[in-house]
Amino acid sequence: MSQLKLSDADYDAFRKILEDACGIVLGENKHYLVTSRLNRLSEELSYPSLSDMLEKLRQGRDAKLKERIVDAMTTNETSWFRDRYPFEMLKNSLLPELGKQKINPLRIWSAASSTGQEIYSISMTLHEFKQLNPGVLNSRVEIVGTDISPTVIKAAQDAKYDELSMGRGLTDERRQRFFMDNKDGGWTVKPEIRMGTRFTELNLLNSYTLLGKFDIIFCRNVLIYFASELKTDILDRMAQVLKPGGLLFLGGSESPTGYSKAYEMVRYPEGVVYRLKG
């Protein structure tokens, strides 16, 4: 099927719809990305044009269509142990400190967990730390993953990955140690790594209070998609669900500076993290 065109007017209308739905702000240079993703969806749903699909969306009577479109626009690439330093910091600097504090349970939130790679990378890091440092961290661990997309939440819960996904950031040693070979070109995360993890659908514009309090929050490469006032809102509300002295991981190009006064930067040998102030 040939690519359907998205007019400038439809693109501008769609940007407003997406921002209202989930806070994501699309720049003027995302026209090709939007057209490509919406074309795939319109073909799947048998709409004769993108304008027809967007008109149906504008009418606001089809919740399933809105969910599918938000899903299509918010599903992003991810990888195992992405950027490496947060997991090295967790293993070498943070877990020894948390072990001394006798925190129980230790609670970690991945705020945009996508298909689960970040959550399971955290769990693998914890297992490696415990093996290398027996008795240091005896806490029960709860790792919560949230995402706006029900599709990626389901994929994360299934914990099954194809060969392409497995090749992105995962060493052969970790593959053999923490995954089961499905013998069909796929791999499944082992039960001991899945233990203590749970996934739930959450729009970051909504309340976080039902999630409980956390010692560490991973919210990496997420804030870049939001307008300034929403960055402030998200950072301040995350501060409310961090325990005293709790830690926030952001993406390498992200910082709370200028958006929230709730955090202070802390430097470790591996990199930077943000701690909730007094």
Helices and strands as residue ranges (DSSP letters): H 8-22, G 28-30, H 31-45, H 50-59, H 63-74, H 85-89, I 90-94, H 95-100, E 106-110, H 117-132, E 141-147, H 150-158, E 160-162, H 163-166, H 172-178, E 179-181, E 186-189, H 191-194, E 197-201, G 209-211, E 214-219, G 223-225, H 228-240, E 242-250, E 263-268, E 271-276
